[in-house]
Amino acid sequence: MTMNQYTIYKAQKTGDQEIDSAVITIDVEIPEATDKNSLIDWESQANQQAELLERILINTLPGGVYDRLFARMAERKASLFKVPLLL
């Protein structure tokens, strides 16, 4: 297995508050959904992982990097909003 490793700046400390470093390892594939319950479980796990990842990033990244990351992620999904969402 090839392991891609990246080094990203962390935020500078403010006053006496040190910013802990973080290591995020992404190496386990999502299990296959076999029925409706496994889809519900997957949705719950996806929400938990998204919340954890966002908490790590907001507490570790410099604000300018976090803001630009959010903007890039929103821009990548912007095409979804260029057509009317008919209800």
C-alpha positions in Angstrom: 0.0 0.0 0.0 1.3 3.4 -0.9 1.0 6.0 1.9 0.7 9.6 0.8 1.9 12.0 3.5 1.5 15.7 3.5 2.7 18.4 5.8 0.3 21.3 6.5 0.9 24.4 8.7 -0.8 24.5 12.0 -2.1 27.6 13.7 0.3 29.7 15.8 -0.3 29.7 19.6 -2.2 32.5 21.0 -0.9 33.8 24.4 -0.2 30.7 26.4 -2.5 28.4 24.5 -0.5 25.9 22.5 -2.0 24.3 19.4 -1.6 20.6 19.4 -0.4 18.9 16.3 -2.7 16.4 14.6 -2.2 13.3 12.5 -5.1 12.1 10.4 -4.9 8.6 8.9 -7.2 7.7 6.1 -6.7 4.1 5.3 -9.9 2.0 6.0 -12.4 1.6 3.2 -16.2 2.1 3.8 -17.8 -1.3 4.3 -20.4 -2.3 1.7 -24.0 -1.6 2.5 -26.0 -4.8 2.4 -29.4 -3.6 3.6 -31.4 -0.5 4.8 -30.0 -0.8 8.4 -26.4 -0.8 7.2 -27.1 2.3 5.1 -28.6 4.0 8.3 -25.5 2.9 10.2 -23.2 4.2 7.5 -25.0 7.6 7.5 -24.5 7.8 11.3 -20.8 6.9 11.0 -20.3 9.4 8.1 -21.9 12.2 10.3 -19.6 11.3 13.2 -16.5 11.2 11.1 -17.3 14.5 9.4 -17.9 16.1 12.7 -14.6 14.7 14.1 -12.6 15.8 11.0 -14.1 19.3 11.1 -13.4 19.7 14.8 -9.7 18.6 14.3 -9.3 21.0 11.4 -10.9 24.0 13.1 -8.8 23.5 16.2 -5.6 22.9 14.4 -5.4 24.9 11.1 -4.7 28.6 10.8 -7.9 30.4 10.3 -7.0 31.6 6.8 -6.3 28.0 5.7 -9.5 26.7 7.2 -11.5 29.5 5.5 -9.9 28.8 2.1 -10.5 25.1 2.5 -14.2 25.7 3.2 -14.4 28.0 0.1 -12.7 25.4 -2.1 -15.0 22.6 -0.8 -18.1 24.8 -1.4 -16.8 25.8 -4.9 -16.4 22.1 -5.8 -20.1 21.6 -5.0 -21.3 24.9 -6.5 -22.4 23.2 -9.7 -25.2 21.6 -7.8 -26.7 25.0 -7.3 -26.6 26.2 -10.9 -29.8 24.5 -11.9 -33.2 24.8 -10.2 -33.9 22.2 -7.6 -37.5 21.2 -8.6 -39.6 20.0 -5.7 
